[in-house]
Amino acid sequence: MQQQAVIFDLDGTLLDTLEDLADSGNSVLARYGFAVHPTDAYRYFVGDGIDALVRRILPQRTHDQSTIDEFTEAYREEYGRRWDRKTRPYDGIEELLGVLTVQKIRIAVLSNKPDGVTKKCVGELLGGWAFDVVMGHHEGIARKPDPAAALQIAERWGLPPSRIVYVGDTATDMQTAVAAGMYPVGVLWGFRTEEELRANGAKVLIRQPAELLGVLKKPV
C-alpha cells in the first residue's frame, strides 16, 4: 500500500523565507542598538517559533522577560511589514503541488509560525493549491516536535499516521514525524544539513521537490 497524504513544513520546505526572517530580526536588533547577525545564522535561529527565535538572536544579558516580550512584539510587527519582500516558493515546489493535486494526494501544511501568519503565507504565495489543512502554532496545542498537531491532521483525514509522509528541513520536523509515527522525508534545499536530518530520523533525503513523487510510489 502506498502513502496517501503529505504534511509539509513551511519555512525552508515550501517557502524560502530566510532573508525576510533575517532582515526582520536584524532590523529590530539594530533599532535596539544590538549587533546584527549574518543571514545564514538565521538558519539555526528559526524553526521553533518566535519565542525561541527571539531568545536566540538577543544577547544573553537581555533575557529578562520584559525585554523579550517587548522585542517579540517588535519582531512580529516588523515581520508583518516585510514577510513577502523576498519570500518565494522554492524552485520545483509549484510543479510538485500541481502533480500531487492531479493525483489526488491529500496535502497539508504544519508550521511553528503563528497560525494566522502561516495561513497568510500559504494563502498569498501558495494559494493555487487546495491544502486540506493549513495549521500554524496556536493556543491549546504544543509546538513541534510535539506530535499533537500532526496527529490532529491525521485524525481529521481519518488516516493512520503510517500512511502519511511528513516533509521538512530541520531536526524539529524529523522528530515530529518520528514521534507521530509518520514517514520522515528530509529536504536538502532548506535551512539545515544532511547530517542533522539523518541524525533525527529521516528515512529518505531528497534534493529536488520532484523526488518526493518517487517516495510516494514506494510500498510501505
N, C-alpha and C positions, 0 to 999 in steps of 0.2 A: 504494500500500500504506500502511495506517495504522500508527501506532505501536502496539506490542504490550505495553509494560510501562512502569512508572513507578518510579523511585527517588526517594524523598523524603528531604530533610534532616529533622532532628527539631526542634531548638530554633529558634523563630522561623518555622517552616514548618508543622509539625503541632501542636506544643505551644507555648503561651505560657509559657515558663519564666523570663521576665526577672526578675520580682520575687523568686522563690526564689533564683535565682543571685545577684542583687544583695544580698539580705538575708543570704545565707550569707557572701559576701565581706565585707560591712560588719561583720557580727558578729565575724568573726575579726580584721579590721583594728582594731576598737575594743578587742578583748581584748589586742592587742599594743600599744595606745597610738598607733596611726596614724590619720590623718584618713580619714574615710569618703568615699564618692563618691555623687553623685546616682544614682538608679536608672537614669535614661536614659543615663548614661555607660557603663553595662554593655552597651549595645547594641554598642559598639565594643570592649569588653574581651573578649567571649565569641566563640566560633566557631572557634577554632583549637586547642582543647584546654586542659586545666587548666594545663599548664606556661606557656603563653602568657598565660592569664588572670592567673595569679599574678604574673608579671613586670609586667604592665600595671597592676595595682592597687597593687602595693607601691611605696613611694618608691624612686627610683633609687639612693639611697645604701645601700639594704639588699640589693642584688642579689648578695651573696655566696652561694655555693652552699648553705652550711649553713642560712642564713635561708630561702632559697627552699624547700629540702627540708622544713624544719620547718613553714613556712607552708602548703605544698602539702598535707601530711598533715592539718594542722588544718582546711584548707578541705574536704578530702574528707570528714572526719568531720562537719563542720557541715552540709554539703550533704546528706550521707546522712541526717541527722536531719530536715531541713526541706524536702526536694526537692518534696514533694507538698502543701505547705500552700496554695499559691496557683496552682500549675501546673494548667492545663486545656487541652484541645484548643481551637483557635480555632473561632469560630462557622463552621459550614458544613463543617468537616472530617469529622465523623462521617457526615454525609449524603453527602459525596463518596466516602468509603471504601465506604459501602454500595452506591452505584451502580457503582463500579469492581468490587466483588466480584460483583455480579449480572452485569455484563458480562464477567466472567472476564478482566479485565485484571490481569496479574501486578503485584504491588506489593512494594516493599522499602523499608527504612529504612537510611540510611547516615549516621552521625554521627561527629563528632570527640570526643564524650563517651567515657569508658571503656566498653568493651564490656559489662561487667556492669551498669553504670548505665543504659546505653541499653536493654538488654533489660528491665530492671526498669521503666523509664518506659513503654515500649511495652506491656509485659505488663499493667501495672496501670491505665493510662489509655487504652490503645487495644487492649485485649485482645479486643475483639469482632470483630476482623477478622483474617483469615488472611494475614499478611505471609509471603511466601515466604522472605525473608531479613531479619533484623534484625541489623545489624552496627555496633558502635562501634569505637573505636580499640583495637587490641591489639598485643602484641609481634609483630614479624615483618612488619608491613605499615605503610607510611608513612601519615601523616595526610593528609587533603585539604588542599590542592588536588592532591596527587599522585593520579593517576587509578587507581592499582593496585587499591584496594578496589572501586571502581566497576566496573572491568573484570573483577574476580573475580566479582562478582554477574552480570554479563553472561555470563560463561563458564558459571556454574552454571545459568543459564537456557537456555543454548545459543542465545543470540540475538546478532546483530551489534549493536554499540553504536548504530548509526544507527537501530535500531528501538526505542530506549529514550529516554523523556523523563526528564530529570533536573530536579527541582523543588527550589528553595532560595531563601534570602532574603539571601545575602551574596555578596560578591566571591569568597570561597573556593569557594562552591558553583558559581557560574558558571564559574570557572576549571577546576574539576574536570570539569564537563560538557564543556567545550570540549576539554580535554586527552584526555578519554576518547572523543571523537567522538560524544557523545550530544547530544540536543536540549535546550538550556538554557532553562528557564522560570523567570523570577524572580517571586516573590510580593511584593506591596506591603503586606501586613498584618504583615510580620515586623520584623526589627531594623534593617534598613538602607534606603537611599534608592533611588529610581528611577535616579538618576544613576549610583550605584555599580554597580547591576545592569547597566545598559546598557553602561557602560564596560568591563565584564568579560565581555561576550559574550552576554547574554540575548537570545534570539531573540524572545521574547514576554514581556510582563509582564501579570500577572493581579491583579485587585483583590479577587476573591471566589473561594473554592475551586471553586465550580461551573463557573467559566470554564475550568477545566482540561479539562472534557469536550469543549468545542469544539476545543481544541488537539489532543486525541487523534483527533478525527474528520478532521482535515486530512490530505490525502495528502502524502507526503514526496517 
